[in-house]
Amino acid sequence: MVSTAMNKRVRVILVSALLLVSSSIVFRLANTKSVSGEAPSKENPDAKVFPLASGIGAPSTSHGKLGSSSVRTANPLKELPVLAWSPQAVEKAFASNNNATRHRKMLALLMDAPVEHKPDLADHVANLTPDDDYAPVAWLISRRIVEGEAMVALLQDLHHRPADIKLPIMAEILSQEDHPGAPEAERALTVYLQVSHGYPSNAWQSEVEKYLATN
Amino acid sequence: MFVPVLVLRLQLCVTIEDFRHAIHAGRFVRNTFLNFSQNHFMTKITTAFIASAVLAMSTTHQLIAQDEACLGISSNTINWLSFNSGEGPGGSVGNFQSDPTDLAFIDIALVGGETAFREGYPRGVTDGVGLTNWDIVNGNAANGSVLFPMTEYSMLNENGGDSVAMRISYTFGNVLPAGSLITVSRFNWQRNVSLRTRAFVEAKDEAGNLLPPSTLVMVDNYDFENRSSVESLGWDLNYDDTTGELAHLKPGLLPLFEAIDTDLVLLTNTEPISFMEFSVFENPTNAASQSFPFRIGIGKPAFAIRDGKFHGLIENAEPTTFNTGSGLLKVNARGGFSARFRFDGVAYRFGGKFNAEGNDWSGMVTSRDGPPVDVTMKFGADAAGIGLAVNGTIEGVPGNSTFSLMFSPYASGCELPLDIGGPYTALIASPVVPSDDLPGGQCYAMGVVRQNGYAGFYTRTAENVVGYAGGYLNRLNEFAFQANSHTQLSNKRREDIIIGKLLFEDIAGASDFNGSVTVYKTDDTRYRNYYPLGYQYEAAIVGSHYFPPMPGNTNIGDVSVDDLILSDNFSLEGRRANFTDSSSFKRTRFSPITGEISGRYKNSVDGRWRAFGGVVFQKTQSGGGWALGSYLRNATGKVGSFLINATPQIIIVPVRFDQ
C-alpha cells in the first residue's frame, strides 16, 4: 500500500515536472520567435509579436532594476534613422506623405530633441507607432530613456495596446524601483491578473506569462 | 541716432500655459536681471521691482486663466488677443491671450537711449467704443458696436529728449492664421518738435522666414469722428505695403495741427504668421519726457488651427459595433498632427499637417488590421457652438460616420476642477430585459482621472472580459468613453465594445459621473463567441469616487452573489485583502487598488464553482457586478447579478491619490 501510494506520488511529481518543463520550452520557443519577429500575434495572426517580458527585461545597466535574469539582445533604437532635431525637421516629418515611416522619424527626432520639446514629440510617437513596431517605444519605457511628461505620454498610450504587448512591459515596470508607470501598471495588472504583488517585484512577470499562455 | 544701450525684455507669459513654461519664465527672470545689471543707469531697486512685477504678472494671469478663462474659447468671429492691465506703479499685471490656453509673448526692446517703461504702461485698453457697421469684425459686437481690446504702449525717456524708440515683437505660440486682424491707432504728431510716431512692421512665416510687407493688407481706416474735410486726412493712418511702414497718411498736412492722433487702421494677413515686430523708430515725448501712447491690437479667427489635444467619439445615426469608435488627436502650433482612431475595433494611427488656409486635412488612412478609410478633418466649433473642436468624417467599408473631437483645456495646462481628479469605480446597468442571449448583471469599470485631464478606465464585461477606455476630458468635463474588450487569443478574438459619453458632475447621493453607454457584442462569425447572434443594449453608467481603504478597515459589508450571501470580514495585509473562504465561496478577494471584488461561488443549481466580479460603489455605500450562471457555453447562457448591500460598507478614510 505504501509502495503504491509512493508510486502514485512519484508519478504525480513526474507528470507535473514534465508539464512544467514542456510549458517552459513552449514558452521559450514562443519567446524566441517573438524576438525574431516571426511569430504571429495572438491579437492578430498576421502581426509580428512583441517580445514578452523576458525580452524586454533590461540588463544590469538599467537603474532601479531588481535583477531580471534575461537580457535583450539588441537596442531597437539603433535601427532608427539618424535625424537632427529642429522645428523644421519636425514639420518636414509631418508634411511627409509616408505614414508608414513617420513614427520612426518622429522617434528619431524625439531622441535628439531638447528636453522641453520631448513631451510633444512623445505624444506624437505614442499616437503614430503601430503595434507591430512597438519595440523601440517599449525600450524607451522600460529603460526610462525619456522622463517627465514625455514618459507620461508613452505610458498613457501603453494602456491602449493589446495585452500581449502591454502586460509584459507593465510587469517589467513593476520589477523596477520607482518607475513612474508603476502605480498605473499595478492597477492594470491587478485587473487582468486578479493578483497583487505590489512593487517592486519580479513576481508579476511569471503571472503575466501564465495569463498570456492561457488567454 | 539711437544707440542700443539697453535691451529690456518684457515677456508677458500669457496663459495657464505658464505652468508648462516655467523654465521659459525662469530664463526670462534671469535674463531680466542680467540685462538690467549690465546697465549702470538702472538701480538694483528698479531691477528688483520690475522682476517682481513680472513674476506677479505671471502669477496673476495664471489665476485668471484658471478661474475664468479655461471654460472654453469664445464663439465670436474674432478672438481678440487682449492685454489686461492691473494695478501698481511701474508696471502692469495682465495677460495676452485669445483663448484660455492660447499662448503668445510680447517682447519689448528699448532702443532709444536711456529709456524705461512709463509708469502704468504697457496696459490693456479698448478702442472703438460705440463703433458700428464694422461687420467684418463684429465678433466682439455688443449692441451693434465694436470693441477692440488693445495694448497701449508708452515709454519714458529719463534723460530727457523729444522722442523714444522701441521694438515691440509678438511671438505666437499658435500661429496667427491667415485672415487674422491687426489694428493700430493713436500714432501721434507734435508740431513743436516736428516729430510723429512711425513704425516699420515685419512678419515671419511658420518656418521663421521673413515675409514681404505685402503679406499685410489694409482692410479699412476708421474715422472715429466722421471727419470729412481734407484736413481730416491728417488723422488717417496708413500702411505702406511696399516698405512696411505705418505712419500718418498725409504728413504734409500735419503742420496744420498743433498735435493730433491718428484714427484706427485695420490690417489683415494673407499668410500665417508666427512672429511680428513693430519697430517704432520715432515716437514724440511730452514735457515730462513721456512718449505719447499708441495702441496695437491683434485678433484671430476663433476656430483656427491651434496646438493641443482633442478627443471624442466616432458616431453614426444608426450605430453598430462596426461604425462607431473614438478619436484622439494631438496638434502642434503649426498644424502638424498625429492621430489615433479606433473605428470598427481597428486602430488607425496616422499623421499629417493641417492646411493653414482652410484649417483642414483629408486623406486615406490604412491599418494592418482593417480596410483603408477616408478621413476628413477641419477645425471648427463644437456641438455647443462655443468651444473649439476638430470635426470630420470617416468613411470606409465599416460605414460612413462623423466625429467631433473636442479640445481638452486640461491637457493644455488648465487646472482640472478639484473634485474630478482621482480614482473611480463605475457601474453599467443591466439590460432592461435580460435573456439567455442578453446577459444580465452589471459590467463595471475602474479608473483614474489625472490632473492633465486624462481619464483611463479598465472595464470588465459581464462575460469577464477586460477592456480599456482612455482619453481626455473636454471643457464641459465630458469624457468620450470607448472600451474595446476582447480576449487575446486570435482564435477567440471578440470585439466587445462599450461606448458612450460620460459627464463628470456631482449628483448628491447618486454619482460623481453619469452618462449613457451602448454595450455591443459583435455577431461576426469569425470570432468564437459566447453569444453568436451578437447583441447591443444601451444602459446608464454611473461612477463614484473611490477612496482606497486604509489598512485596518476590515468590513466590506454584506455581499450577495446569485442568491448566496457572503457576509464575511476581510483582512488587509499590506495592499492585499482577503476574505475568509466558506463552503459557498472561495478565492474571494478585494483589491484596495481598484475597488474590485472577485472570486468564485458554488452554483446552487449544478454545484459547480463559477466566477463573480464587481466593484464597490462608495457614493451610495453599495456596489454591483455580475456572477456567471450555470450553463454558460453553447446553450442557455446566464449571467446573474452581484450586489453589495448598503450597510455596513467599507469605512472610508480618504488617503492620498496615487497621482
Interface residues (C-beta under 8 A of the other chain):
Chain A: P40 S41 K42 E43 N44 P45 D46 A47 P87 Q88 V90 E91 A93 F94 A95 N99 R102 H103 M106 E116 D120 D123 H124 A126 N127 L128 T129 P130 D131 D132 V152 Q156 D157 H159 H160 P162 A163 D164 P183 E184 E186 R187 A188 T190 V191 Y192 Q194 S196 G198 L212 N215
Chain B: I23 H24 E206 A207 G208 K309 L328 K330 N332 R334 G335 G336 F337 S338 A339 R340 A347 R349 F350 G351 G352 K353 V365 T366 S367 R368 D369 M446 V448 N452 Y454 G456 Y458 R460 V466 Y468 G470 T487 Q488 L489 S490 R493 G574 R575 R576 R589 S591 I593 T594 E596 S598 D658 Q659
